[in-house]
């Protein structure tokens, strides 16, 4: 199987982002973003998705974290799209339920070639430490638009904002792992009746 890897850079007047990705990794991760809570969440993606991920970012965090978080989502989506190629031979669909104490979240993903996000997550407070929880939806919207996936994220229950966020990202990693896995019965076959994704 061809190596499923990508390194993507994105530079704007607000941020400079570089993402390196290996879809067939071991869960290794390295981050330097200036946004510690997001790094903790990205680590969940790498570890539970069994992919190697490196993200470096310089952004206008002296204003707030918004541009940095959104642009990391965009660049990560671009890296996934590039690393996957034409998507031949993958499962395409993935889903996961993940609990953490009282919290439970479900993530379902389709590498459909069509961007779409349904994000149904309510947090009991606006911030986790200094991190604005509204930015998590911005991260996923950026990812979806540029990875060209359909993504449904539902928090089913939870009282602790940190637990809720962590279940979302762990479930996202597990759903990615399922969807991106090579399907031995689909070797060389496009998982779509359209003939392309």
C-alpha positions in Angstrom: 0.0 0.0 0.0 1.3 3.5 -0.9 2.3 5.7 2.0 -0.5 7.8 3.3 1.3 10.8 4.4 1.2 14.6 3.9 2.8 17.8 5.1 0.7 20.9 4.5 1.6 24.5 5.3 -0.9 27.4 5.5 0.1 31.0 5.9 -2.1 34.1 6.3 -1.7 37.5 7.9 -3.1 36.0 11.1 -1.4 32.6 11.3 1.4 30.3 10.1 0.5 26.6 10.4 2.3 23.4 9.4 0.7 20.0 9.8 2.5 16.7 9.1 0.4 13.5 9.1 0.9 9.8 8.7 -2.4 7.9 8.6 -0.6 4.6 9.3 1.3 5.7 12.3 1.5 4.6 15.9 -0.2 7.5 17.7 2.9 9.7 18.0 2.2 13.4 18.4 4.2 16.6 18.6 2.6 20.1 19.0 3.8 23.6 19.3 0.7 25.8 18.8 0.5 28.3 21.7 -2.9 26.8 22.6 -2.3 24.1 25.3 -5.9 22.8 25.6 -6.2 22.3 21.8 -2.9 20.4 21.9 -4.4 18.1 24.6 -7.3 17.5 22.2 -5.1 16.9 19.2 -3.2 14.3 21.2 -6.5 12.4 21.6 -6.9 12.4 17.8 -3.4 11.0 17.3 -3.5 8.4 20.1 -7.0 7.1 19.5 -6.8 7.4 15.7 -3.4 5.6 15.6 -2.0 8.3 13.4 1.2 10.3 13.7 0.6 14.0 13.9 2.8 17.0 14.1 1.3 20.5 14.3 3.3 23.8 14.6 1.5 27.1 14.7 2.2 30.8 15.2 -0.9 32.9 15.4 -2.3 36.1 16.9 -3.1 34.5 20.2 -2.4 37.9 21.8 -5.9 38.8 20.5 -7.5 35.4 21.2 -7.1 31.7 20.0 -9.8 31.9 17.3 -7.7 32.2 14.2 -5.1 29.7 15.3 -7.7 27.1 16.3 -9.7 27.5 13.1 -6.7 27.5 10.8 -5.3 24.4 12.5 -8.6 22.7 11.7 -8.4 23.9 8.1 -4.8 22.7 7.6 -5.4 19.4 9.3 -8.3 18.8 6.9 -6.1 19.6 3.9 -3.5 17.2 5.2 -6.1 14.4 5.5 -7.4 15.1 2.0 -3.9 15.0 0.6 -2.8 11.9 2.5 -5.9 9.9 1.5 -5.5 10.3 -2.3 -8.5 8.9 -4.1 -9.8 6.9 -1.1 -9.7 3.6 -2.9 -9.9 0.6 -0.6 -10.9 2.3 2.7 -13.9 1.5 4.9 -15.0 5.2 4.3 -17.5 5.2 7.2 -16.5 5.3 10.8 -18.3 5.7 14.2 -17.5 5.6 17.8 -19.1 6.1 21.2 -16.7 7.2 24.0 -17.4 7.6 27.7 -15.4 9.5 30.3 -16.9 9.2 33.7 -20.3 10.9 33.4 -19.8 12.1 29.8 -20.7 10.2 26.7 -20.2 11.4 23.1 -20.8 9.8 19.6 -19.0 10.7 16.4 -19.9 9.4 12.9 -17.8 10.3 9.9 -18.1 9.6 6.1 -15.2 10.4 3.8 -17.9 11.3 1.2 -16.2 14.1 -0.7 -19.0 16.4 0.5 -18.4 18.7 3.5 -21.1 18.7 6.1 -21.0 19.2 9.9 -23.7 18.5 12.4 -22.3 19.6 15.8 -24.7 19.0 18.8 -22.5 19.7 21.8 -23.5 21.9 24.7 -21.0 22.8 27.4 -22.0 23.7 31.0 -19.6 26.6 31.0 -18.0 28.9 28.4 -14.4 28.2 29.1 -12.2 25.2 30.0 -9.4 27.0 31.8 -8.7 29.9 29.5 -9.9 28.1 26.4 -13.2 29.3 24.7 -15.3 26.1 24.0 -17.0 27.9 21.1 -13.7 27.4 19.2 -14.1 23.6 19.1 -17.0 24.0 16.6 -14.8 26.3 14.5 -12.0 23.7 14.5 -14.4 21.0 13.3 -15.9 23.2 10.6 -12.5 24.0 9.2 -11.6 20.3 9.2 -14.8 19.3 7.5 -14.6 21.9 4.8 -11.1 20.9 3.8 -11.1 17.2 4.4 -14.4 17.1 2.5 -16.1 14.8 5.0 -19.6 14.5 6.5 -19.2 14.6 10.3 -21.9 14.2 13.0 -20.8 15.0 16.5 -23.3 14.5 19.4 -22.7 14.8 23.1 -25.2 12.5 24.7 -24.6 13.4 28.3 -22.1 15.1 30.6 -21.7 17.6 33.3 -18.0 18.4 33.2 -16.9 20.5 30.2 -13.4 19.0 30.0 -14.9 15.5 30.1 -17.3 16.4 27.3 -14.6 17.8 25.1 -12.3 14.9 25.7 -15.0 12.3 24.8 -15.7 14.2 21.6 -12.1 14.2 20.5 -11.4 10.6 21.6 -14.5 9.5 19.6 -13.4 11.5 16.6 -10.0 9.8 16.7 -11.7 6.3 16.9 -14.1 7.1 14.1 -11.3 8.3 11.9 -9.3 5.1 12.6 -12.3 3.0 11.5 -13.1 5.0 8.4 -9.5 5.2 7.2 -8.6 1.6 7.7 -8.0 -0.5 4.6 -10.9 -2.8 3.9 -9.4 -6.1 2.6 -12.6 -6.8 0.7 -12.4 -3.4 -1.0 -8.7 -3.6 -2.1 -8.5 -1.6 -5.3 -12.2 -0.7 -5.2 -13.7 2.7 -4.8 -16.2 2.7 -1.9 -18.9 4.5 -3.9 -21.4 3.7 -6.6 -20.4 7.0 -8.2 -16.9 5.7 -9.0 -15.2 8.5 -7.1 -15.3 10.4 -3.8 
